[in-house]
Amino acid sequence: MNTKIALNTKTVLNTKEIFAAPDGAVYEVQIARGDKLNALTDAMYGSLIEQLKYAEASEDIKVIFLRSDNKHFCAGNDLADFLETEFNQASNVVQFLVTMARLTKPIVCAVGGAAVGIGATMLLHCDLVYACDDTKFSVPFIKLGLTPEGGSSKLLAQRCGPAKANDWLFTGRTFLAQEASDAGLVNGTFADTETTWSEARKIAQNLAKNSSRVLKETKALLKADQIENVVELMKKEAVIFAEGLATEESKAAFKAFLNR
């Protein structure tokens, strides 16, 4: 199932947990920490930021394709690492989301397995998302005594409707790919992981047949003036999120989770 792209001299900042390389005019980025369900560490966020900025700046790249290199897309933050890293608006996790929000090039994403927390909210900053039928989504912030992040306090309702956003954010429950597709969180579903990767890559390659100018201008028109509003919202969310992390309620929830 593990299908890695070939690396070449244009690739930057490949680590054992983040791989990326151009495939024609498509820049493919893979999250590769399968033993931890691709839970993201501070260092991984830093590498993802560099990869996305590289793709954004490259004149040769028209489209970004994001996926994992194993069944699970992303189980959210690595909580042990997260608790050891100071959280504020300058944190890598926040800057990763800001970088995604400000991308001018289309980003296509393929997900499967676990898509939890930021593994779900980052999808709100992708332009096209495709999921394997067995993908399990959740935004369980409330279960950790925390509030939504990544712009999800507004973007989720805009994309999927207030009723569905309220359901997912207030309950933190798990929902499957078909429900995500019906609600508009993902654009389509496929039967298995390999097919999801393959079909999503084809879509990214087809997008890249268009001119860079048209792709960027189309994305700019679709996003209208929301980008800076979303960035400001994420900064506000980060302040409230940081305050929540300091509460005894949240500390107890994290302790219980880590001691499971």
N, C-alpha and C positions, 0 to 999 in steps of 0.2 A: 504493500500500500504506500510505502514511503517513496515518493517520486521527487527527487531533488533536481533542480535546474543546474546546469553547468555554470560554474563560476568563471569569470574572466577578469582581465586586468582593469576593467572599468568599474568593477564592483568595489564598494567601500564598506569598511567597518563590519565585515562578516565576523560573527562570533560563533561559539558552539551552540548558541541558543537563537540567533537571528541570522538568517541567510538571505541574500538578495543578489539579483543580477538582471541585466537587461536581456530580454528575449525579443529582438527586433526593437520596435518602438514601445514595447510594454516592459515596465519594470516590475518584476515579480519579487515580492517580499514574503518570506516564510517565517512563521514563529515555530521554533524547534526545541521545545522542552517537554516532550511527551511524557517523561516519567513523573512530571508534576502537573499533568493535564494542561500544559502551556500557561500556568499561572505566571504572571509577569512580575519581574523584579524591577527595582529602580534602574539597574544597569541596562536591562532589556528595553525599558522605556527610552533611555538615552540613546541606545543604538537605533531604535525605531525612528526617533526624531531625526537622527542623522540620515537614515536611509530615505525617509520621506522628503527631507529638504534637498538631498542629492537629486532625487527624481524630479522634484519640482523645478530645480535650477537647470537641469540638463536639457539642452536643445534637441537632443536625440530621442528623448522620452516623451510620449504623448499620453499614455495611460498607465496607471498604477494598479497592480493586481495583488491583493493581500489574501493570504491563506495560511494555514498551518502546514507542517510537513508530516502530520500524523492525524489520527481520527479526530481528536479534540481541537476545537478552534482556540478557546481561551477560557479558563476557569476563573478569570478575574485576577485580582492582585494576589501575589504570594503574601499571605497575611503576616507571616513571621518577618519577612523582609520589610513589609510595609510598616510594621510597628517600630522597626528600628531606624526608619528614615523620617526625618522631619517633614511634615506635610504643610505646605502653604502654596500660595499662587505661583511660586517659582519652581515648585517641585516638578520633576520630570514627568510624573503621571499627568499633571495638569497641562504642562507644556506640550505633551504628546497630543492631547485632545485639542488644544489650541492650534497646533500644527495641522491636524487633520481638518479642522474647521476652516482653515485659511487656504487649503490647497486649491489651486486654480485648475488643476488637471483632474479629469475624472478618475475616481477610484472604484474599482470593482472588487468585491469581496466574496469569498467562498467559505462557508462555515459548516461545521459538523460536530457531533459529540456535544461537549459542554460549551455553552456560550453564556457565561455568567458575569454579572456585574459589568465591569468595563468591557468584558467580552461581548456584551449585548449593546451597551450604550455607544461604543465606538461605531457601531453599524449605522447610527443616526447621522454620521458624518460621511458615510459612503454613498456613492451615487447609484450603484446597482449591487444588490446582495442576493446570493443564491445559497440555499441550504440543503443539506442532506436530510432525508426524511426523518432520521433518528436524532436530529439536533434537539437538545434540551436547553431552552432559554430560561433565564431568570434574572431579575433585578432585585436582589434580596437585601437591599440596604437597610430597610426597616428592621430586619431581623438582627442586625448588628448595631441597632440604636443610631443609625445614620440616615441622612437625607439623600435624595438623588444627586447625581453628578453628571458631568459630561454634557450639560445642556438638556438632559432628559426630562427635567421638570417641566419643560415647555415643548421640546422637540418630539417627545414620544406622543403627546396628545395631538400635535400638528400632523404627525405621520399616521397614527393609528386611531385617532379619535379619543376624546376625553374619557369615555366609559372604559375603554380598554386600558388606557394609561393608568386610570385610577385603580382598576382591578390589579394590574401587574405591580404597580408601585406600592400600593397599600397592603397587599397580601404577601408580596415577595415570592409568590408561588412559581413552580416550574410549568412551562408551557412548551408544546412541541411545534415542529416546523410548520405543520398545516395551519395551526392557529396563527402563527406568526405571518404566514403567507396570506391567510384570509384577512388579517388586520392591516396588511400593507407594510409590515416591518421588513419582509423579504420579497423579492420580485418573483421568485420561483423556487421550486424544490425538485430534487432528483433522488433516485432510489438509493444510491450509495456514495461513499466518499470520493472514490476515483472518478465517477461520472460527474459529480458536482464540480470537482477541480477542473476536469477536462472541458466541460461545457462552459463554465465561468471563464476559463482561459480563452476559449474560442470567442466569447462575447467581447472580452478585452481586446483581443487581436482584431476583431472586426471594427471595434470603435477606433482603433489606432490606424485604420485605413483612411480615416477622415483627416482633414487638415487640423493642425494644432490650433490655429486661430479660431476655427469654427467650434471645436471642442471647448475651448476656454470661454468663448463668448456665449455659447449655449449654457454652460454651467453658470456663468455669471448672471445671465438672465433668469435662470431657474431659481437661483439663490437670492436674486434681487439685492436688497440692502440688509439682509438678515445676518451676514457674517459677523460684523462687529457687534451687533446686538447679542448674538449667541456667545461670542467671546466674553462680553461683559456679564452675561448671565452665568457663564461658567466660573467667572471670578467670584461672583456673589455666592454661587453654590459652594465654592471651595472654602470660603470664609465660614459658612454655616457648617459645612462638613468638618472643618478643623475644630470648631467649637464642640461638635458632637463627639469627636474622638477623645476629647478631654473629660467627658462625663463618666461617672462611675457606671452608669447603665451600659454605655458602649464598651468600656473596659471589661466588664463582666461578660458581655456577649462575645467579645473576642476571645477571652480566656476559655469560655465554655466551648467555643468552636475549635480552638487549637488543642483542647484536651479531650476531644471526642475519641 
